[in-house]
Amino acid sequence: MMETQALDFPKINAVLRTNGTGEVTINGTSHAIEAADEAAVLGEALRLISETAAQLGRPVRVSTTDPDGQGLIIVSPEGVVSEAAPIKPTPKREQDTLPVPVASSPEIAKATTTAAPAPTPGSVPDASPAEEVPARPADAAPVTFGAAVTHASAQGPARASTAAAAEPATRRSLKDTSFLISAPVLQPATRGWRGVLSRLGFRMDPSAEELAEREDIRTVSQHWPGPRTVAVVNRKGGANKTPTVVMLSAILARYSGAATVAWDNNESQGTLGWRTEKGGHNNSVLDLIDSSHALLSPSAQAAEIAQFVHHQTSDKFDVLRSDENEEGDHEVTAEEVDIAHQVLTRYYRLIVMDSGNTARAANWRRMIHHTNQLVVPVTAIEDRAEAARLTLQTLESRGGHDAELARNAVVIVSESTDAKRSMSGDALKRAKDEARRIADASPPMYEPLSASPTIPPW
């Protein structure tokens, strides 16, 4: 199965020389190797190849050149090596069948790449995977890629032939066989100089940073069974709550493709609607609550929610605005939060809730009751960080579901762009240092944060 999964891409060539040097070339990118001896060179070469296999999530095929000649091997992401084609045999000794993990040091490489003498038909010692294989003497046969090949059996030819004669051959069940390979193919680089070379026709593997970004996008793109609610909280105004709600909703909607709504759950009047696109109506959360019976009826259709939310044409999510009546005398109750949440979970898979600054308000506490994940934004200013700490501490003190949210909260530390424009180089560096200090303290951020005279008034 390993050889079946190993495709011709990427093209890998490995060279092992007797002078303690070697070279691994992956898609035209050469990696020179120098080590104390041949065994260490072999170990380093297998490490480089297995890392490539791990990035692809499948085995890779490698063309080898060593003191014994040329050959073809298969290397798995775990560093297990198998033979893909006949390798030129070593004249001085039998090619043994040692399972070899990737060596991380010359000593390990020596122990894992040395062959043991072949057993005789009369007496075959039992092979133990834990016993140490002695290093070869200086005048022994040179280390080759063939010594690293892992076969199906670690027993001698006599034992293998006897076992084959004793046990009848069996076919693998069709239920356990599949010709479909789901491992993703590594796409070439698209960022930086690697991306430029790929666009010019020189296929380059992505950098570690680009691979990490791709993994983040893959994670965000996942779908979960049932609706999920994210609450963005900080009891201090100006802590970046609303911009965080907008950015988080846009990322989730764009990459996951799931129906996403940003809900302004301010107890009176919020500003989420001011910072996002307005639809062709003026409806808010109160209008949605008034029409909840119709929206929850069995005959309701998915498109009917559009008359209560405001769609963001570029970022692909909807916004449920807070009440904006002129008197501003209505405060959302816990019961109204329950009704609105019931309606939204009927029409959306992801709900990102903005919040006010009062953790004691009924709608704020009821929001926490419906929350699956807590996000705490904070800017690099002491009072914002202190408010974030107190918010988490309040939730922890309540115990149960609230405390669990506090322990698993995601804290986002950001800088003020206005301050960055007006600050000198030294002041900007101090602000960045302060942002790092706040980030290092969170979560849980339960230790008091002392005031710092170096932070300018923002």
Summary of the structure (lengths in Angstrom):
residues: 458
radius of gyration: 31.3
end to end distance: 61.9
largest distance: 99.6
contacts: 1378
relative contact order: 0.08
helix: 38%
strand: 16%
